[in-house]
Amino acid sequence: VYDGTDAALIANLQANLTGAVNGDAVSLVSAKFNQADVVGAQLDYGAFGFSATDTSGKPVFGYSFGGAITATSMITPASLTVTGLSAVGRAYNGSAQIGLAGTGSLVGLVGSETLGLGDASAATLSSANAGLRSITTALTLANGANGGLAANYTLSQPLLGPVTITPASLTVTGLSAVGRAY
């Protein structure tokens, strides 16, 4: 998962090291990606670290790594959530769009990175008709001014409570009564 560094999590790598002698234990202890960002990240095959110990646990320094490495790994985007947005009910106006109130804040950014939050001014109602209506948002992420890349993150759309769309009031004008005989 994206964490702003190029370090690869060893637990996610599977390596089968062969060539150990006399019961020595040889293991992979570190790995790096060629970059910290999600898009284009590949394992840096020149940056693997290995450890070797003998049967008593003492370090052994008689090994060098040679041969081809066939390993794959990737950096997955970090998850973000949004807080601070809400919708307020309104009278029926024929539209399935509703305005959002508040200022959306992103939760889960790495370090001091920032991102822009787009499409945070409106949402879509489950129906334009009067009644209790659920809300669907389509918020987007934009690259931040300080180097935060939207591609390093996935955004969970906020779950906003339902709103009530009240019936529109009608006013009758232009009617007049005409008298009649009883």
C-alpha positions as MATLAB code, in Angstrom:
seq = 'VYDGTDAALIANLQANLTGAVNGDAVSLVSAKFNQADVVGAQLDYGAFGFSATDTSGKPVFGYSFGGAITATSMITPASLTVTGLSAVGRAYNGSAQIGLAGTGSLVGLVGSETLGLGDASAATLSSANAGLRSITTALTLANGANGGLAANYTLSQPLLGPVTITPASLTVTGLSAVGRAY';
ca = [
       0.000    0.000    0.000;
       1.272    3.458   -0.907;
       3.126    4.980    2.051;
       5.244    7.650    0.363;
       8.422    5.538    0.401;
      10.084    3.168   -2.058;
      10.400    0.361    0.521;
       8.882   -2.980   -0.499;
       7.170   -5.082    2.151;
       9.153   -8.324    2.357;
       6.139  -10.301    3.597;
       4.531   -9.670    0.193;
       7.515  -10.991   -1.761;
       8.076  -14.647   -2.344;
      11.700  -15.569   -2.877;
      13.278  -18.986   -3.119;
      16.995  -18.689   -2.463;
      19.171  -21.674   -3.358;
      22.850  -22.421   -2.985;
      23.249  -22.258    0.808;
      25.873  -24.660    2.183;
      26.374  -26.500    5.493;
      22.829  -25.735    6.711;
      23.284  -21.960    6.466;
      20.059  -19.966    6.386;
      19.894  -17.345    3.648;
      16.926  -15.011    3.489;
      15.696  -11.882    1.784;
      15.627   -8.995    4.288;
      14.990   -5.870    2.236;
      13.786   -4.712   -1.143;
      12.951   -1.424   -2.843;
      10.836   -0.124   -5.657;
      12.310    2.116   -8.345;
      10.068    4.948   -7.063;
       7.572    5.717   -4.303;
       4.550    6.467   -6.529;
       1.930    3.884   -7.544;
       1.991    4.411  -11.310;
       5.142    2.907  -12.859;
       6.504    1.357   -9.663;
       8.625   -1.756  -10.228;
      10.928   -3.691   -7.979;
      14.494   -2.417   -8.131;
      16.351   -5.683   -8.702;
      19.662   -4.135   -7.713;
      18.385   -3.156   -4.283;
      17.613   -6.493   -2.631;
      19.223   -7.164    0.745;
      20.057  -10.652    1.950;
      21.034  -12.137    5.285;
      22.957  -15.351    5.908;
      23.515  -17.140    9.217;
      25.069  -20.462   10.129;
      23.335  -23.189   12.147;
      24.197  -21.420   15.421;
      22.695  -18.104   14.218;
      26.003  -16.314   13.640;
      26.293  -14.129   10.529;
      27.990  -15.645    7.516;
      29.620  -13.334    4.984;
      30.683  -15.826    2.317;
      27.756  -15.343   -0.042;
      27.207  -13.067   -2.988;
      24.053  -12.832   -4.972;
      24.124  -13.861   -8.602;
      21.542  -14.899  -11.120;
      18.230  -13.644  -12.325;
      15.469  -12.461  -10.061;
      11.914  -13.199  -11.041;
       9.672  -11.399   -8.618;
       6.710   -9.148   -9.078;
       5.193   -6.703   -6.715;
       3.333   -3.451   -6.949;
       2.375   -0.495   -4.836;
      -1.369   -0.349   -4.347;
      -3.085    3.012   -3.840;
      -3.823    4.087   -0.260;
      -7.496    4.517    0.690;
      -8.983    7.908    1.516;
     -12.291    8.860    3.076;
     -14.105   12.193    3.124;
     -15.584   13.977    6.128;
     -17.308   17.331    6.534;
     -19.982   17.137    3.816;
     -23.745   16.941    4.232;
     -26.905   17.556    2.248;
     -29.979   19.435    3.405;
     -33.509   18.667    2.289;
     -35.369   21.095    0.065;
     -38.646   21.579   -1.742;
     -39.341   19.679   -4.963;
     -37.914   21.512   -7.992;
     -37.882   18.788  -10.643;
     -34.138   18.145  -10.372;
     -32.396   15.027   -9.070;
     -29.389   17.191   -8.108;
     -28.950   18.507   -4.588;
     -26.355   20.886   -3.192;
     -23.836   19.739   -0.606;
     -23.008   21.801    2.460;
     -19.748   21.958    4.382;
     -16.127   21.596    3.419;
     -14.874   18.153    2.474;
     -11.721   16.994    4.224;
      -9.651   14.033    3.078;
      -8.675   11.504    5.751;
      -5.784    9.095    5.160;
      -3.269   11.229    3.252;
       0.376   10.208    3.679;
       2.590   12.635    5.553;
       2.088   16.260    4.564;
       0.713   15.481    1.092;
      -2.351   17.368   -0.062;
      -4.879   16.640   -2.796;
      -7.746   18.555   -4.293;
     -11.314   17.335   -3.846;
     -13.537   17.899   -6.877;
     -17.279   17.754   -7.491;
     -17.954   18.388   -3.789;
     -20.701   20.960   -4.310;
     -23.508   18.690   -5.535;
     -24.805   15.135   -5.358;
     -27.502   13.051   -7.042;
     -30.788   12.054   -5.396;
     -32.297    8.593   -5.873;
     -35.331   10.372   -7.404;
     -36.302   13.940   -8.232;
     -39.763   13.364   -6.736;
     -40.836   14.449   -3.258;
     -40.124   11.994   -0.430;
     -37.192   10.584    1.566;
     -34.310   10.252   -0.910;
     -30.875    8.652   -0.695;
     -27.838   10.536   -1.965;
     -25.016    9.452   -4.277;
     -21.824   11.473   -4.625;
     -19.249   11.403   -7.427;
     -16.315   13.145   -5.736;
     -12.980   13.186   -7.536;
      -9.346   13.656   -6.552;
      -6.904   16.117   -8.110;
      -3.141   16.320   -7.712;
      -2.060   18.496   -4.794;
       0.048   21.625   -4.905;
       2.832   20.072   -2.809;
       3.427   16.945   -4.918;
       0.561   14.758   -3.709;
      -0.513   12.576   -6.663;
      -4.155   11.539   -6.992;
      -3.043    8.255   -8.633;
      -1.493    7.181   -5.300;
      -4.938    7.070   -3.666;
      -8.415    5.631   -4.028;
     -11.393    7.561   -2.709;
     -14.308    6.010   -0.858;
     -17.405    8.060   -1.581;
     -18.991    9.405    1.635;
     -22.216    7.874    2.890;
     -24.503   10.840    3.378;
     -27.816   10.369    5.158;
     -31.062   10.541    3.255;
     -32.784   13.891    2.773;
     -36.435   14.814    2.570;
     -37.683   16.483   -0.582;
     -40.921   18.233    0.353;
     -43.774   18.769   -2.114;
     -43.633   22.123   -3.887;
     -46.302   24.619   -2.937;
     -48.730   25.663   -5.624;
     -50.610   28.932   -5.736;
     -53.827   29.304   -7.673;
     -54.439   32.680   -9.312;
     -56.869   34.053  -11.843;
     -60.004   32.389  -10.528;
     -63.110   34.321   -9.899;
     -66.520   33.221   -8.783;
     -69.636   34.019  -10.700;
     -72.902   34.330   -8.838;
     -75.926   32.228   -9.752;
     -79.523   31.967   -8.815;
     -80.658   29.534   -6.115;
];
